[in-house]
Amino acid sequence: MRILQANGTTVSAAHLIVLTFGAVALLLNTALPYLGYGDISAPCTLVLASLFVVYLVVKRPLFSVSLLYMMVLALTAFVAGVGIESGGLMTETGVQGEPNGAFSRLLIFYVIFIGFAMIGFRRYVGERSGHVPVALITLEKKSVTLGFALALAIIGAGVAAGATEGFALLKGVNRYALRNQSTDSDSVLFNLFLNNQMFLALLLGALATSKNRTVKWFAILLIIATAALDVLHGEQFMSVLHFGLTVLTPIVAILVLNGKPVLRYVVVGAVVALVVGGGSVLFAYQGQGLDANETLTSRSLLQGQVWYVVDYDAGLFTPPPAGGRPAFTRFVRSLATANAPSFDDDSSVSGLREVMLAYGVPQLMKWYIKDNISFTMGQMAVPVFWFGLVGGALFVAFTGTLYGALCALQIALAMRGGVVMLWLIVKVLTYASFGIQQGEYWSFFGVRALFYIALTLLWWIFVDSRATAQKMKQLVLT
């Protein structure tokens, strides 16, 4: 049964029922701590968040596969919330959690982010946009040749870095320690391989849609080789998962745009990525002589600590005492600098690092400042640190809209061909993804990201749009 709306469009009654049920469940979940049920707030939040992700995967596969990495990251924060609100100790801040409903409020922020990301996504790509049998990059021989040449160069750099400096997994050392000790030439090889993982994943995923069996299976072999190299280099759960989900993006897009079922591909692909990612974590910790269970337990709490400590001090309209307008002003000033934020900046520390200095254990912060290590998962906490809960939610809605649009444009450009354009849009989205994940919003709005956005726009106007305007109309909503 469908219901006619005032604007002439129809909407499924079942869809309205699900939305209504979800809104009521979200409100009740948020109210649990105030009704005296704080002890079950975090577990209920985790269940509700998991159901929300499953619903999106089933009902919006093209959108969800583009943001599934971010949604899985969000679930790790809610898993941490169960441990934190059960009295877990967060080692980096020295705070012991209590059941105060912090993560039920975090769920509202993620719902806002995903909801506005969907608005931005649907502005550029539809779930049904005509017959697109393969990614257009596979129809151009020169694009296929250039694509494979770049893929082999990037993979070759990863092999060469491992051959000269060793593989972190086999040597039983932390991946960052190995890379920091590498020579200048080997450091370049490490960076060439690791900094182009998402470009490699999207490129090979697009080539894997080819109807030419040789091209298709060679792309699949390179995907397997890259995943194996990631594990050998000590890349852990989320990195391997991100690579796997990015590979799936063009494949799922082709199927969805042609009205074919994709759920099994998303589920199987996600499960394989989860298994490979989880296995890489266990092997890495065991190789370093660490107790895997103990290490995973202690580190999992860190996924939610930044939100917990900032939420504890924030009011509905008031930010924590250490944040507010002065902190946001320092962040705005940092956007004009070409270098990524660090503790060595001549200007004042801003953004996530300012949150660290406000809440981190002083003795531990000395080591973190020396090695330029930052906290993780500051996406929702940093805006609240600047504006309070309501202002932070508005900022998150804004970034969600922009991020959803970028994800849609990445899919559209992956479908239409053009290796250079693909590299540029992946570069822009990589900066945005890092900013969203960590709360390092300099990566999202800084001058370096703006430079790549301008370069992408210019390349599209003067090069790609002239040759592919008609092809783009099949994928981009006008």
Secondary structure, DSSP 8 states (H G I E B T S, - for coil): -EEE-TTS-EEEHHHHHHHHHHHHHHHHHHHGGGGT-GGGHHHHHHHHHHHHHHHHHHH-HHHHHHHHHHHHHHHHHHHHHHHHTTT-EETTTTEE---S-HHHHHHHHHHHHHHHHHHHHHTTB-S--S---S-GGGG-HHHHHHHHHHHHHHHHHHHHHHHHH--HHHHTS-HHHHHHTS-HHHHHHHHHHHTTHHHHHHHHHHHTT-SSHHHHHHHHHHHHHHHHHHHHTT--HHHHHHHHHHHHHHHHHHHHHTT---HHHHHHHHHHHHHHHHHHHHHHHHHTT--HHHHHHHHHHHHHHHHHHHHHH--SS---TT-SHHHHHHHHHHTT-SS---TT-SS---THHHHHHHHS-HHHHHHHHHHT---S--TTHHHHHHHHHHHHHHHHHHHHHHHHHHHHHHHHHHHH--HHHHHHHHHHHHHHHHHHHH--THHHHSHHHHHHHHHHHHHIIIIIHHHHHHHHTTTB--
